[in-house]
Amino acid sequence: MITVPLLDLGPQNRALEAQFEAAFRDVLRSNQFIMGPRLEAFEKDCAAFLGVKHALGVSSGTDALLLALMALDVGEGDEVLLPSFTFFATAGSVARLGAVPVWVDVNPHHFNLDLADAARKVSPRTRAIMPVHLFGQSCDLGALQAFASAHGIRVVEDAAQSMGARWQGRSTMSVGDFGATSFFPSKNLGGMGDSGLVTTSDDALAERARILRVHGMQPKYYHREVGANFRMDPLQAALLHLKLPHLPSYNCARAGNANFYHAALKGAPGVAENRPGAPADAKVLLPVDFSGQGIWNQFTLRVPGGRRDALKAFLTARKIGCEIYYPIPLHRQQCFADAGYRGADSVPVSEQLSAEVLSVPIYPELAAEQRQWVADSLADFAAGKAE
Ligand SMILES: Cc1ncc(COP(=O)(O)O)c(C=O)c1O
């Protein structure tokens, strides 16, 4: 039987191994292990890639979000609109500052923030909105900007899963007051450890974030305010810098795999695209890139009718890796449910998606027979061959 891991980092990193070794030796011999020219060079090329003025390498995607919120003075009692259907860090960074996550529902077709629901939940205490460009698909950046300016609130884009994704030609991370991404190894630009990036095109905000990144220190050993150690290692920056030019081709290969799944499953009984008006009896719904310029960090199916866990077991028995992102909407996580934040009683799509989603392999180096095996297995399940 063909084995298909959900993600295999080996082939991508092996292809650049000699360059990684040379970069490691270069950093080792430089004796510069904190900040410095290697980090700055990486930041400069990230800023150019994203079309922003400033990019700051930081210790993780989580810290990127936290630093952005700190630089915007989001704090005690401020409300922040964000989706309940996302990874924990989006809301965790808000709660850590004593601010209040307000749960906004998501769209059942593209999984991103539902701005109509955000409009119902905005209040005089709302300071910011944090859209998450989930699974590699940008939300509607124009609508997001219009919403934020209509309500006079700040935008921190959680682009942890979407570096390189665009909406009508504009990059995620280039529209908000801040953008934040993650180089966690499973991201499209994956590092060898933890790190992340903060972006902004506002000089004053960039300067504030730079100071907060080093304990609020400026000049050396003088602290006007309390920051933290949010720095990215130059070794990590040097390694990621080698991968950055390959990011468009990684993203393209992922899109090729997504297109293959759609083509292979077109017309298969029980399979439909996850669009408005999809047949109510579809057993497997395929994700659609409504933006047309997504980067497919995940290929996330919907499996309605209480059959998701059966598909997971079916694929696992066929040695196909799959994972539920995310099984519990954030408003139900114990740490947040106990706090009783607003909006928890009106996020039905987030509840539904947590019960229906399943992500299957989409990584760039999938072999032809591997993706064929995934498509055949999905077709078999949708045709009722699992029973
Ligand atoms: C949507 C989202 N936000 C934030 C993060 C946090 O990034 P990191 O793991 O680098 O802290 C992640 C990644 O895991 C994520 O997927």
PDBQT file of the ligand as one rigid body, heavy atoms in Angstrom, charges set to zero:
ROOT
HETATM    1  C1  LIG A 401      -3.473  30.939  12.391  1.00  0.00    +0.000 C 
HETATM    2  C2  LIG A 401      -2.228  30.869  13.225  1.00  0.00    +0.000 A 
HETATM    3  N1  LIG A 401      -1.938  31.899  14.041  1.00  0.00    +0.000 NA
HETATM    4  C3  LIG A 401      -0.810  31.903  14.779  1.00  0.00    +0.000 A 
HETATM    5  C4  LIG A 401       0.085  30.858  14.744  1.00  0.00    +0.000 A 
HETATM    6  C5  LIG A 401       1.246  30.878  15.660  1.00  0.00    +0.000 C 
HETATM    7  O1  LIG A 401       2.496  30.710  15.037  1.00  0.00    +0.000 OA
HETATM    8  P1  LIG A 401       3.707  30.037  15.814  1.00  0.00    +0.000 P 
HETATM    9  O2  LIG A 401       3.442  28.574  15.927  1.00  0.00    +0.000 OA
HETATM   10  O3  LIG A 401       4.898  30.342  14.956  1.00  0.00    +0.000 OA
HETATM   11  O4  LIG A 401       3.814  30.682  17.151  1.00  0.00    +0.000 OA
HETATM   12  C6  LIG A 401      -0.166  29.774  13.885  1.00  0.00    +0.000 A 
HETATM   13  C7  LIG A 401       0.790  28.677  13.711  1.00  0.00    +0.000 C 
HETATM   14  O5  LIG A 401       0.933  27.712  14.308  1.00  0.00    +0.000 OA
HETATM   15  C8  LIG A 401      -1.362  29.771  13.121  1.00  0.00    +0.000 A 
HETATM   16  O6  LIG A 401      -1.661  28.747  12.307  1.00  0.00    +0.000 OA
ENDROOT
TORSDOF 0
